[in-house]
Amino acid sequence: MTTPFPDICPQRRQFTAGKYAVKRFNSVSGASSTRLYGSAPFDAQLQLGYLLKDSDMAEFLQSWHDSRGGAGVLQLPTGVYGGVDASLIAQIKDYSWRWSGAPQVESVRAGLSRIQVSLIGTLDS
């Protein structure tokens, strides 16, 4: 079962591609070999930044609590990808996204907050 994520387009978005399970072995003589374990990248990162009314920010906190702090997979709506090219969206959507940490909230002024969201893309479904 997936947890809903707020359908709000972020002001800032940063994506870090997943890594491959690669191990390099070096011998005393200097010879080396590299092994690839698996065929798909994992642990991609997605950082999202928002400037929202406090009432909208509550949706993010609710999603955090509903997913039990990252235990549950998130259902990212299309609004999260607003303004992103379809070729990049296709690669981002291949992951199962989870919270990688609690949302960080900074009060800008009364009723307005800046929120930073950190997600991690895993391979499980």
N, C-alpha and C positions, 0 to 999 in steps of 0.2 A: 504494500500500500504506500502511496506517495503522499507527501505533505504539500499543500498549496503554498506557493510563493507569491508575494504581491505582484500584480500586473502593472508595474510602474516602470517607465523608461528611466534608466539612470542618467545622471549628468556626466558621470565619469565611469569608464569601463577599462579594465586592464586584464588581459588574458595572457597566461603563461602556459605554453604547450606542455603536455605530459612528457614524462621521461620513460625511456625504455630500460628494462632490466638488463644491464650490460655489466659484465665483470671482466676486468683485465688482470691477467696473471703474468708476472715478471719472474724470470729465473735469475739465479746468481750470475749466469753468463751474460745476461742482458737480453736474451731472447724473450719474446713475449707472445701471448696469444689473447685474443678477445673472444668472449662467449656472449651470445645473446640468449636470454632466457625469456621466452614468450614472443609474441608477434604484435602486441599492441601497446601503445603508451598508456601510462596511468598517472594518477595524482596531478592532473592539470589544475591550474589555479585560476579563479575568476574573482577579481576585486571590483566591487561596484560602489559608487559613491552617489549619494542623494542629498538634496536640500528639500526638506519636506515640512509640512505642517505636522505638529505633534500628533494629530488624529490619524494621519496617514502613516506616521512612523510606528504607531501601535500595531499595524499589520505585520511589520517585520518582526517585532518582538513576539507576536502571536505565532508566527511561522517557526521561530526559534524554539518556542516552548512546545508546539505541536510535534515537531520533529525530534523532541527529546535531546536538544542540544547537538544535533548532528548525527544521531543514530539512524534517523529515517532519511530516505531519499526524497529530494525536493522535486516538485513538478514546476519547472521554469516556464512561465507563460511567454507568449510572443513579445510582450511589451519590454521584456528584459533585453531583447535583441534589437530594439528600435534603432535604425540607422546603420546596422551592420550588413555588409554584403552577404548574399546568400551562400557563397562558397565558404566563407568563414563560419557562418551559422551551422552549416552541415557538419563541420568538424567539431564545433563546440557541443552540439546536441548529442554526439555519440557517447558522452559520459553520463554516468549517474551522479548528479550533483548533490552534495551534502554541505551543511554548514561546517566550516573548518574552525570556527571560533564564534564567540558571541558577537552580535552586532555592536558596534561602537557608536555611541550617540554623543554629540556635542551640541549643546544649546547655543544658538546664534543670537536669538532674542526671544522675547515672550511668544510662545506658540510656534516657533520655527526652529528646526534642528537640522544638523548635518549628521548623516548616518553613513558609516562605512561597513560594508558587508564583505566577508571573505568566504568563498566557497571552494570546495575541493571536488574534482571530478574523478570518480572511481570507475572501475570496470564492471562492478557487480550490478545486478538489476533489481 
